[in-house]
């Protein structure tokens, strides 16, 4: 076929959800275009092997612009395969605390608070043993906690409670603060990606076409309406047409890049790239946000047992200071250290990892050229707002307090990072900048809103272009206080409803 009812660009988490839901209607013909290959590396299924997937053919393997915080370019991985980043990430399945979604509604994005998203969170999951008013039953995903917990995770959970933090009953549900076992997308010892849960069960439907190895060049826009997508496979060019809508689900990098390549974005930048503006939307590529990471790391006093899960399994959410409307720090315990390029270190350590969950820094995504094969300029501008460093400094203090608790006594050797030489506030902030690493959670480059800098409306329609929507992490107005994958599932489930009721 060359004409479809819907064309979805990008087979990541959101794309898999969308085509699975849309193709449930046998009268609709749906096309899914994916730049990566259909076959994901075999190690993708092996939970503790996730760090080995970065830089493989399943990863776009982007890098950032040089960051002012530490003078270095950082790796910026995101998935390029069926399932997208859900096929290469660390498999955490966490909602942010409800306060971080209610902040969207408070900022003017009506209808996108936690209670509005809750039915779509629930629709994606099957957790019959949890609180049915909060968690879902019958969805395609069957996440659950690590069982048994690794001894380092057991010690970490005990340490958090020992120093006075709350023990949460369902830290993944979005309604609690404190520390608890996190849900993981691991089923029968293997990763459960969006492709596993949504796409593969739908692949034999005659009304669904999936084309891999297909690099999208631009959206075809005629008389203000999206009518199709131009793409290439190898050196061959193709055009697919659609009767209803084109949906971009290529992620925070890919969706913004494709809009710009199609002439939708800030007109001055488009003209600089030699692209004729179709719709002047200044906000495309702005509002880029990400979680940054740092850690304290210890040398164990004895050999640690091997990890069978994702190198973690316990998550904590805390407030950096009293009076906040919700938590702004996340912690996890890990049986491996997580190193940034500016501060490599030895293997064989365990770590208390911390991240500022609600950063104020904002970055940009811009084209390097009009060639769709040329990777864009990604500049998260980590720590551009000094408030984010303040929050991370608080995280370092909390992490050290837990790391020194009696619960870790039988495991704890020397503190390797940041080490005893880092003791003053200035030294702590310097270490935070030097140890900077992305948490792989970019959002925001096509954000929801009705102001001049917004890209899509509250039904995810691109402002000023008929028949075109964006449904992925790029539409988030601000980053939630959790790993972002579960939120992307909910956005895609909601987008599918919009598409089915808007025909």
Secondary structure, 3 states (H helix, E strand, C coil): CCEEEEEEECCCHHHHHHHHHHCCCCCCCEEEECCCECCCCHHHHEHHHHHHHCCCCCECCEECCCECCCCECCEECCECECCHHHHCCCCECCCCCHHHHHHHHHCCCCCCCHHHHHHHHHHHECCCCCCCCCCCCCCCECCEECCCCCHHHHHHHHHHHHCCCCECCCCCCCCCCEEEECEECEECCEECCHHHHHHHHHCCCCCEEEECCCEEEEEEEECCEEEEEEEEECCEEEEEEEEEEEEECCHHHHHHHHHHHCCEECHHHHHHCCCCCCEECCCCCCCEECCEEEEEEEEECCCCCCCCCCCCCEEEEECCCCCCCCCCEEEEEECCCCCCCCCCCCCCEEEEEEEECCCCCCEEEECCCCCCCCCCEEECCCCCCHHHHHHHHHHHHHHHHHHCCHHHCCCEEEEEECCCCCCCHHHHHHHHHHCCEECCCCECCCCECCCCCCCECCCCEECCCECEEECCHHHCCCCCCCCCHHHHHHHHHHHHHHHHHCC
